[in-house]
C-alpha cells in the first residue's frame, strides 16, 4: 500500500547532521492524521490492538540504519514469488530509544498517518538530502505469518509502475534492528475525496463550472490505471480517498496494498476475515477497504464492482477497476457514489446485488453532457463483460470528448470573432495585439499584419495615450476595463472613437477585449453640447433684450416667452408657455399663420412682417415680426420671433 499524508508542511528544517528539528516541524492536525490513516489501506483493528500498536511506534528523530541488511531481506524473500519465511520476525527494536548511529541514512520525523499494517512518518534522506515518507510495519503485523511478505508485495507492485501519476517507491528493506520499512515520495495536496466534499460543489452551478478541472484530474487517474492495466496489474481499491490532488495539476493514485499481478495464478496473500473487518469498519468509516479470501469481499463497499462485493475472486480483473473508475465518475457528475448507505454492511449488500437504479437515475438527471453520463453507465454495467475492457478504453473516450470540446470551443470563438460587427481582439499586457478579427481592418484601414507589428498604443491619439497606459496597468493587475473610450488613428489620418470592454488573465499575461466604433455617438454628443451652449447663450441674450422674443417649435407651440413679450400681449410666461400660437390669433387669421410658417420653412426667415395679434385683454395689437428658424439645445428646429409694436396696418405674407 502506497501512502501519503493529506497535507505536508514544506517548511521542515533540519538540524546538525540532517536530523529533523523538533522545533521546526508543525504538529499534525487530527484531520491530517485521520485521512493519512485511511490512506494507509489499513484493514481494520480493534481499539485495544490500535493502542498496543501505537505504543510500539518510533519516537521522532530516530533513524533507520540499513547497513549490512540486504542479505537479511534476500534470505527472507528468496524462493518462488515473494519467498516465504518459516518463523515470523519480531521487530523488537521498534521500541528502542537509543540515539541512532551517525551512519544511518533515514531520519524519522513526525507521524503523519497510521493504520493496521503500518505507521507512516515524515522522513529525511540524509544521503540525497530530500524529504520522504517512511512506512514502518507494525509489530503485530510482522508477527503474522506472511505479514512481512504482504507488506513488501505492496511495495514491489507499486515499484514496478513507473508513471507520473503513481507514487514513487524509493526502497523497501529491513534495518539492522529488524524494522521492516518502505521509503516513498512525500506528497503535498489533498485527496479527491476532500475536493469532492467541498460544500461549494453542492451547488449545481458550481459543480458544472468545476467539471472541466475535475475531468482533467479524472483523466490523469484513468491514464495511470490504464498504464497499470498494460502491465497486467489491477488496483482493486480505487476511490477518491486513494487519489491525491496536488498543486500544478499533479494527480497521484495511492494505496496499492490490495493490488494484484494478473500473471500470478495463485495469490495466497489474499486471506482476511471479512466479518471481523466489517464490524470494525462500521465503527469507523464506510469508505475504508476490506479484503478477503475467495467467497468474501475485496475492496471498498461504496465503489466496488458486484463481483468484488460477492467475493468472486476468480472474476476480478481489469473490468473491476473499470467499475470503480465509473463509480468515481458518477460521484464527480452527481455528487454521490453509486451506492449510498449508512453502514459498510448495507453498502456491501447493495453492491452485491448490483442495485444501480438510483445511481442511473441520478446520472440521467445531473445535466452533464450525455457522452459522460453514458460513459459512467457503461463502466457501471453489472456484468464485467458489458464494461469497457480496461482503463485504456475510458481514456480514449474521455480524451476524444475533451479534444472535441476544445476544438468546438475554438471553432465557436472563430465564428464569434468573424461574424460579430464589433472589434474583437486578444492582446498581451506588454502592449501588442496577437489576434484580431477582420473588423479592425474595416474600421481602421490597416491590415492585420500592420496592426500586430507595432505596439497598439502607437495607433492611439497622443492625448489619449496616458490614460490608455493606465488602463493597461489595471488590466495587468486583473482589474477589468468597462466602457473605456479612446481614439485610434485611421490609416487615412483621421481618428476613430472606440469604446472598450476588456478583461485580463494575469497568469497568461493576456487581455481579451471587444471594442465598438462610437464615433457617430461621440460627434453627436459634442454637437449637442455645442448647441446647448449656444442655446444657453441665446437665452441670456433674450432675457437681456428690450424686444419681445417668442420661441415656438415648428408646429406652433410656444417654448419660451420673455418679459417684453408679456408687456406686449399681457400673458405671463407661466400662462402662455406650452400653448399654441393660435391663442394670439383671430380665427380668420389661422390660415394666414400657416402661410407664414410655410414661407419660413422655405426661406429660413422673414423680416419685419406687419400683422395683427390678439392680446390677453382681447384688444388687437399691431406688431412687426421678424421670424428665424434655429436648432435648440436638444437638436429640434424652433422659430424665434422678434415682435415690436407697430402703428401701421398688417402686411401680406
C-alpha positions in Angstrom: 0.0 0.0 0.0 1.4 3.4 -1.1 0.8 6.1 1.4 1.0 9.9 1.6 -0.4 12.4 4.1 -3.3 14.5 3.1 -1.2 17.6 3.6 2.5 18.1 4.2 4.3 21.1 5.7 7.0 22.2 3.3 8.7 24.3 6.0 10.6 21.5 7.6 14.1 22.4 8.7 16.8 20.0 9.7 19.4 20.3 12.4 23.0 19.2 12.7 23.8 16.0 10.7 20.4 16.0 8.9 18.3 15.1 11.9 14.8 16.7 11.9 14.5 19.5 14.4 11.7 19.2 17.0 11.0 22.9 16.9 10.9 23.2 13.1 8.1 20.9 12.1 4.4 21.6 12.6 2.2 19.5 14.7 0.0 17.2 12.6 -3.7 18.1 12.8 -6.3 15.5 13.8 -7.8 15.6 10.3 -4.5 15.1 8.6 -3.7 12.1 10.7 -7.2 10.7 10.2 -7.0 10.9 6.4 -3.5 9.6 6.3 -4.6 6.7 8.4 -7.3 5.8 6.0 -4.8 6.2 3.1 -2.6 3.5 4.7 -5.1 0.9 3.5 -5.4 -0.4 7.0 -7.7 -3.4 7.1 -9.2 -2.5 10.5 -8.2 -3.4 14.0 -9.8 -3.1 17.4 -9.2 -0.2 19.8 -7.0 -2.4 22.0 -4.9 -3.5 19.2 -4.5 0.0 17.9 -3.4 1.3 21.3 -0.9 -1.5 21.6 0.4 -0.9 18.2 0.8 2.8 18.8 2.8 2.1 22.0 5.3 0.3 19.8 5.7 3.4 17.5 9.0 5.1 16.9 9.9 8.4 18.5 10.8 11.4 16.3 14.5 11.9 15.4 15.2 8.2 15.4 16.8 6.7 12.3 16.8 3.6 10.1 20.2 2.0 9.5 20.2 -0.3 6.5 23.9 -1.1 6.6 24.5 -4.8 6.0 20.8 -5.7 6.0 20.3 -6.5 2.3 21.4 -10.1 2.9 18.6 -10.5 5.6 16.0 -9.3 3.1 17.3 -11.5 0.3 17.2 -14.5 2.6 13.7 -13.8 3.7 12.3 -13.3 0.2 14.3 -15.9 -1.8 12.4 -18.7 -3.5 9.4 -18.6 -5.7 7.2 -15.5 -5.8 8.0 -13.2 -2.9 9.5 -16.1 -1.0 8.5 -17.4 2.4 9.6 -17.5 6.0 9.1 -20.3 8.5 9.0 -18.0 11.6 7.6 -14.5 12.0 10.4 -11.9 12.5 10.0 -9.9 15.7 10.8 -6.2 15.3 11.9 -6.0 18.9 13.9 -2.8 18.3 11.0 -0.7 17.3 10.8 0.5 21.0 14.4 1.4 21.1 15.1 4.9 22.4 18.9 4.9 21.8 20.5 7.7 19.7 20.8 6.5 16.1 24.2 5.8 14.6 25.7 8.6 12.6 25.8 6.3 9.6 22.0 5.9 9.5 20.6 7.1 6.1 17.0 7.9 7.0 16.0 10.2 9.8 12.4 9.9 11.1 10.2 12.9 11.8 6.6 13.3 13.0 3.9 10.7 12.4 1.6 11.6 9.5 -0.6 8.5 9.3 -1.3 5.2 10.9 -3.2 2.0 10.1 -3.4 -1.7 10.9 -0.5 -2.6 8.6 2.0 0.1 9.5 2.7 3.7 10.5 3.8 6.5 8.2 6.2 9.2 9.1 7.7 12.2 7.5 11.3 11.5 7.0 14.6 12.8 5.6 17.0 11.1 3.3 20.4 12.1 4.7 22.3 10.8 1.7 20.2 12.5 -1.0 19.1 15.4 1.2 15.4 15.2 0.4 12.1 14.8 2.3 10.5 11.4 2.1 7.7 9.3 3.6 8.6 6.2 5.6 6.1 3.4 6.3 7.2 1.0 9.0 5.4 -2.2 9.6 3.6 -2.7 12.9 5.0 -5.3 15.3 1.6 -7.1 15.4 1.6 -7.4 11.6 5.2 -8.6 11.5 4.2 -11.4 13.9 1.6 -12.7 11.5 2.5 -15.5 9.0 3.3 -13.8 5.7 2.6 -10.4 7.2 6.1 -9.2 6.1 5.6 -10.7 2.6 2.3 -8.9 2.2 3.9 -5.6 3.3 6.6 -6.0 0.7 4.3 -7.1 -2.0 2.6 -3.7 -1.9 6.0 -2.0 -2.4 7.1 -4.4 -5.2 3.9 -3.9 -7.2 4.0 -0.1 -6.9 7.7 0.0 -7.7 7.0 -1.8 -11.0 4.7 1.1 -12.1 6.8 4.0 -13.2 4.2 6.6 -14.1 3.9 10.3 -13.2 0.5 9.7 -11.5 1.7 6.7 -9.4 3.5 7.4 -6.2 7.2 6.5 -6.5 8.8 3.8 -4.3 12.4 4.6 -3.4 13.3 1.5 -1.3 12.0 -1.3 0.9 14.2 -3.1 3.3 14.7 -4.3 6.9 17.1 -2.2 9.0 19.8 -3.7 11.3 17.4 -3.6 14.2 14.8 -5.7 12.4 12.4 -2.9 11.4 10.7 -3.5 8.0 10.0 -0.3 6.1 9.1 1.2 2.8 10.6 4.5 1.6 8.4 6.5 -0.8 7.8 10.0 -2.1 6.2 12.6 0.1 3.2 14.4 -1.4 1.6 17.7 -0.9 -2.1 18.3 -1.6 -5.5 16.9 -0.6 -7.4 13.8 -1.6 -10.0 13.8 -4.3 -12.4 12.8 -1.5 -11.8 16.2 0.2 -12.1 18.0 -3.2 -15.5 16.4 -3.9 -16.7 17.0 -0.3 -16.3 20.8 -0.8 -19.6 22.4 0.2 -19.4 24.7 -2.8 -19.9 21.7 -5.1 -23.3 21.1 -3.6 -24.5 24.0 -5.8 -25.3 22.5 -9.2 -24.0 25.7 -10.9 -20.6 25.4 -9.2 -20.3 21.7 -10.0 -20.9 22.5 -13.7 -18.3 25.3 -13.6 -15.7 23.0 -11.8 -16.4 20.0 -14.2 -13.5 20.8 -16.6 -10.9 20.7 -13.8 -12.5 17.6 -12.2 -12.4 15.8 -15.5 -8.8 16.8 -16.1 -8.0 15.2 -12.7 -10.1 12.1 -13.5 -8.3 11.7 -16.9 -4.9 11.5 -15.2 -6.3 8.9 -12.8 -7.6 6.8 -15.7 -4.3 7.2 -17.6 -2.4 5.9 -14.5 -4.7 2.9 -14.2 -4.5 2.3 -18.0 -0.8 2.1 -17.6 -1.1 -0.4 -14.7 -3.5 -2.5 -16.8 -1.0 -2.5 -19.6 1.4 -4.1 -17.0 -1.3 -6.7 -16.1 -1.7 -5.1 -12.6 -5.1 -4.2 -11.1 -5.6 -1.9 -8.2 -8.8 -3.4 -6.7 -9.4 -0.4 -4.3 -9.9 2.7 -6.5 -11.8 5.5 -4.7 -11.5 9.3 -4.2 -9.7 8.7 -0.9 -6.9 7.0 -2.8 -6.3 9.8 -5.2 -4.1 12.8 -4.2 -4.7 16.1 -5.9 -1.7 18.4 -5.6 -0.6 21.8 -6.9 0.2 22.5 -10.6 -2.1 19.7 -11.8 -0.3 16.9 -10.1 -2.6 13.9 -9.5 -1.4 10.7 -7.8 -3.0 7.3 -7.4 -2.2 5.9 -3.9 -2.7 2.7 -1.9 -1.6 -0.3 -3.9 -2.0 -2.6 -0.9 -4.8 -4.6 -2.5 -3.2 -4.6 -6.0 -2.6 -7.8 -7.8 -0.4 -9.0 -10.7 -2.8 -10.9 -13.0 0.0 -13.1 -14.2 0.2 -14.6 -10.8 -2.2 -17.6 -10.9 -2.4 -18.0 -7.2 -2.2 -15.3 -4.6 -2.1 -16.9 -1.2 -1.7 -13.5 0.4 -5.4 -12.5 -0.1 -6.6 -14.0 3.2 -8.5 -11.9 5.7 -11.6 -12.3 7.9 -14.2 -10.1 6.3 -16.8 -10.3 9.1 -14.3 -9.0 11.6 -13.4 -6.2 9.2 -17.0 -5.2 8.5 -17.7 -5.0 12.2 -14.6 -2.9 12.8 -15.3 -0.6 9.8 -18.9 0.0 10.9 -17.4 1.8 13.9 -15.1 3.8 11.7 -15.6 4.8 8.0 -17.7 3.1 5.3 -15.1 4.2 2.7 -12.3 2.0 4.1 -11.2 -1.1 2.3 -11.9 -4.8 3.1 -10.0 -7.8 1.7 -10.8 -11.5 1.9 -10.2 -14.9 0.6 -12.4 -16.4 -2.1 -16.1 -16.1 -1.3 -15.6 -12.9 0.7 -15.4 -9.2 -0.2 -12.3 -7.4 -1.5 -12.3 -3.6 -1.9 -14.3 -0.6 -0.5 -18.1 -1.1 -0.5 -19.1 2.2 -1.9 -17.0 1.8 -5.1 -16.5 -1.9 -5.7 -17.9 -4.0 -8.5 -20.6 -6.6 -7.9 -18.1 -9.4 -8.4 -15.8 -8.0 -5.7 -18.8 -7.5 -3.4 -19.8 -11.1 -3.9 -16.2 -12.3 -3.3 -15.9 -13.9 -6.8 -12.1 -13.7 -6.7 -11.7 -15.5 -10.0 -13.8 -13.0 -11.8 -12.0 -9.9 -10.5 -9.9 -8.3 -13.3 -9.4 -5.1 -15.2 -13.2 -4.6 -15.7 -13.4 -4.5 -11.9 -11.1 -1.5 -11.8 -13.2 0.0 -14.7 -16.3 -0.3 -12.5 -14.6 1.6 -9.7 -13.5 4.3 -12.2 -17.1 4.6 -13.3 -18.1 4.9 -9.6 -15.7 7.9 -9.2 -17.0 9.5 -12.4 -20.6 9.0 -11.0 -19.6 10.9 -7.9 -18.0 13.7 -10.0 -21.1 14.1 -12.0 -23.8 13.6 -9.4 -22.1 14.4 -6.1 -22.5 10.8 -4.8 -21.0 7.4 -5.5 -23.3 4.7 -7.0 -24.1 3.1 -3.6 -25.3 5.2 -0.7 -26.0 3.6 2.7 -25.3 4.3 6.4 -23.1 1.2 7.0 -20.5 -0.9 5.2 -22.7 -4.0 5.5 -25.6 -2.3 3.8 -23.3 -0.9 1.1 -21.9 -4.4 0.6 -25.5 -5.7 0.1 -26.3 -3.0 -2.5 -23.0 -3.7 -4.3 -23.5 -7.5 -4.2 -27.0 -7.1 -5.7 -25.7 -4.5 -8.3 -28.5 -2.2 -7.2 -27.7 0.7 -9.5 -31.2 2.0 -10.3 -30.7 5.1 -8.1 -27.3 5.8 -9.5 -28.5 5.6 -13.1 -31.5 7.9 -12.2 -29.1 10.5 -10.6 -26.9 10.3 -13.7 -29.9 10.9 -16.0 -30.9 14.0 -14.0 -27.5 15.5 -13.4 -27.5 17.6 -16.5 -24.0 16.6 -17.5 -23.0 16.0 -21.2 -24.7 12.8 -22.5 -21.3 11.3 -23.5 -20.1 11.5 -19.9 -23.3 10.1 -18.5 -23.2 7.2 -21.0 -19.5 6.5 -20.2 -20.3 6.3 -16.4 -23.2 3.9 -17.1 -21.1 1.8 -19.4 -18.4 1.5 -16.7 -21.1 0.6 -14.1 -22.6 -2.3 -16.0 -23.3 -5.1 -13.5 -21.7 -7.8 -15.8 -18.0 -7.4 -16.3 -18.3 -8.4 -20.0 -20.6 -5.4 -20.6 -18.0 -2.9 -19.4 -15.0 -1.4 -21.3 -12.2 -4.0 -21.3 -9.7 -1.8 -19.4 -9.0 1.8 -18.3 -7.4 2.5 -21.6 -10.9 2.4 -23.2 -12.0 5.1 -20.8 -9.0 7.2 -21.6 -9.9 7.0 -25.3 -13.5 8.2 -24.8 -12.6 10.9 -22.4 -9.7 12.2 -24.5 -11.9 12.3 -27.6 -14.6 14.2 -25.6 -12.1 16.8 -24.2 -10.4 17.3 -27.5 -13.6 17.7 -29.4 -14.8 20.2 -26.8 -11.6 22.2 -27.2 -11.9 22.1 -31.0 -15.6 23.1 -30.7 -14.8 26.0 -28.5 -12.1 27.2 -30.8 -14.5 27.0 -33.8 -17.1 28.9 -31.9 -14.6 31.5 -31.0 -13.6 31.9 -34.6 -17.2 32.3 -35.7 -17.8 34.8 -32.9 -14.7 36.7 -34.0 -15.6 36.7 -37.7 -19.4 37.2 -37.5 -19.7 40.0 -35.0 -19.8 43.6 -36.2 -17.7 44.6 -33.1 -14.0 44.6 -32.9 -12.6 41.5 -31.1 -9.0 41.1 -30.1 -6.6 39.2 -27.8 -3.6 41.2 -26.7 -0.7 40.9 -24.4 -0.2 43.1 -21.3 3.1 44.0 -22.9 1.2 46.1 -25.4 0.8 44.0 -28.6 -2.2 42.6 -30.4 -1.8 39.0 -31.3 -5.2 38.1 -32.6 -7.7 40.4 -34.3 -10.9 39.9 -36.2 -11.5 41.4 -39.7 -13.5 44.4 -38.3 -10.2 46.1 -37.2 -9.2 46.3 -40.8 -12.6 47.5 -41.8 -12.8 50.2 -39.1 -9.2 51.4 -39.0 -8.0 50.7 -42.6 -4.8 48.9 -41.6 -4.1 45.3 -42.4 -3.9 42.8 -39.6 -0.2 42.4 -40.1 0.3 46.2 -39.7 -1.7 46.3 -36.5 0.1 43.3 -34.9 3.6 44.5 -35.9 3.6 47.5 -33.6 2.5 48.3 -30.0 -1.1 49.2 -30.1 -0.5 52.4 -28.2 1.3 53.7 -31.3 -2.1 53.9 -33.0 -3.8 55.8 -30.1 -4.3 59.6 -30.2 -1.4 61.3 -28.4 -3.9 63.0 -26.0 -5.3 59.5 -25.1 -2.1 57.5 -24.6 -1.5 58.3 -20.9 -5.0 57.2 -19.9 -4.7 54.1 -22.2 -1.5 53.0 -20.4 -3.2 53.5 -17.0 -6.0 51.1 -18.2 -3.4 48.5 -19.3 -1.7 48.7 -15.9 -5.1 48.0 -14.3 -5.7 45.1 -16.6 -2.3 43.6 -15.8 -3.4 43.6 -12.1 -6.5 41.7 -13.0 -8.9 44.7 -12.9 -11.5 44.9 -15.8 -11.9 47.9 -18.1 -15.5 48.8 -18.7 -16.7 51.4 -21.3 -13.2 52.9 -21.6 -13.1 55.3 -24.6 -10.1 56.4 -26.6 -9.2 57.4 -30.2 -7.4 55.2 -32.7 -5.8 56.7 -35.8 -7.3 55.5 -39.1 -4.8 54.8 -41.9 -6.0 57.9 -43.8 -5.1 60.1 -40.8 -8.5 60.8 -39.1 -9.3 59.4 -35.7 -12.0 56.9 -34.8 -13.6 56.8 -31.3 -13.6 53.3 -29.8 -15.3 52.2 -26.6 -13.7 49.1 -25.0 -14.8 46.4 -22.6 -11.7 44.3 -21.5 -10.8 41.6 -19.1 -7.4 40.0 -18.4 -6.0 36.7 -17.4 -2.9 37.9 -15.4 -1.3 34.4 -15.2 -1.3 34.3 -19.0 -0.4 38.0 -19.4 -3.4 38.2 -21.9 -6.2 40.7 -22.4 -9.5 39.8 -24.1 -11.2 42.8 -25.4 -14.2 43.9 -27.5 -14.5 47.4 -29.0 -17.2 49.3 -30.8 -16.9 52.3 -33.1 -18.8 55.1 -31.3 -17.6 58.0 -33.4 -21.1 59.0 -34.5 -22.3 58.9 -30.9 -19.3 61.0 -29.7 -19.6 63.5 -32.5 -23.4 63.8 -32.0 -22.8 64.3 -28.3 -20.2 67.0 -28.9 -22.6 68.8 -31.4 -25.4 68.6 -28.8 -23.1 70.1 -26.2 -22.3 72.9 -28.6 -26.0 73.5 -29.3 -26.8 73.5 -25.6 -24.1 76.1 -25.0 -25.4 78.2 -27.8 -29.0 77.9 -26.5 -27.9 79.0 -23.1 -26.2 82.0 -24.6 -29.3 82.8 -26.7 -31.4 82.5 -23.5 -29.2 85.0 -21.8 -29.4 87.4 -24.8 -33.2 87.0 -24.9 -33.6 87.8 -21.3 -31.4 90.8 -21.6 -33.0 92.4 -24.7 -35.8 95.0 -24.6 -37.5 93.4 -27.6 -40.3 90.9 -27.2 -38.9 87.5 -28.1 -41.1 84.5 -28.6 -39.8 81.0 -29.3 -42.1 78.3 -30.7 -41.5 74.9 -32.2 -42.1 74.1 -35.8 -45.7 73.0 -35.0 -46.5 76.4 -33.4 -46.3 75.6 -29.7 -44.8 78.3 -27.6 -41.5 77.2 -25.9 -40.2 80.5 -24.4 -41.6 84.0 -23.6 -39.6 86.9 -22.2 -40.7 89.9 -20.1 -41.1 92.3 -23.1 -43.4 89.8 -24.8 -45.6 89.9 -21.6 -45.7 93.7 -21.9 -46.9 93.5 -25.5 -49.5 90.7 -25.1 -50.4 90.7 -21.4 -49.7 87.0 -20.8 -47.1 85.9 -18.3 -44.6 83.1 -19.2 -46.4 80.6 -16.9 -49.7 81.4 -18.6 -48.6 81.1 -22.2 -45.7 78.6 -22.5 -47.0 75.2 -23.8 -50.0 76.8 -25.6 -50.4 77.1 -29.4 -49.6 80.4 -31.1 -53.2 80.4 -32.2 -54.2 81.9 -28.8 -52.8 85.2 -30.2 -54.8 85.0 -33.4 -58.3 85.6 -34.5 -60.0 82.6 -36.1 -59.8 84.0 -39.6 -56.0 84.5 -39.1 -55.1 80.9 -38.7 -54.7 80.2 -42.4 -52.6 83.3 -42.6 -50.3 81.9 -39.9 -49.9 78.7 -41.7 -48.8 80.6 -44.8 -46.2 82.5 -42.8 -44.8 79.2 -41.3 -44.5 77.7 -44.7 -42.7 80.7 -46.0 -40.2 80.5 -43.1 -39.7 76.8 -43.7 -38.8 77.6 -47.4 -36.6 80.6 -46.9 -35.5 80.2 -43.3 -36.7 83.6 -42.2 -38.9 86.6 -42.7 -38.2 90.2 -41.6 -40.4 92.9 -40.2 -43.7 91.4 -41.4 -46.6 93.5 -40.2 -49.6 91.7 -38.7 -52.4 92.0 -36.1 -52.4 89.9 -33.0 -54.9 89.5 -30.1 -53.7 90.4 -26.5 -54.9 88.8 -23.3 -57.5 91.5 -22.8 -59.0 90.9 -26.3 -57.7 94.0 -27.9 -56.0 93.9 -31.3 -52.2 94.6 -31.2 -50.5 95.7 -34.4 -46.9 94.2 -34.4 -43.9 93.9 -36.7 -42.4 90.4 -36.6 -39.0 89.1 -37.6 -39.0 85.3 -37.6 -36.0 82.9 -37.9 -35.5 79.1 -37.8 -32.9 77.8 -35.3 -31.9 74.5 -33.7 -32.4 74.3 -30.0 -30.1 72.5 -27.5 -31.9 69.2 -28.0 -31.5 69.3 -31.7 -35.1 70.4 -32.5 -36.0 73.1 -35.1 -37.7 76.2 -33.5 -39.0 79.5 -34.7 -37.8 82.6 -32.9 -39.9 85.7 -33.4 -38.9 89.3 -32.6 -42.0 91.3 -32.0 -42.3 95.1 -31.9 -45.5 97.2 -31.7 -46.4 98.9 -35.0 -48.7 101.7 -35.8 -49.0 100.6 -39.5 -51.5 98.1 -40.8 -50.8 94.4 -41.4 -48.8 93.2 -44.4 -49.3 90.4 -46.8 -47.4 87.1 -46.4 
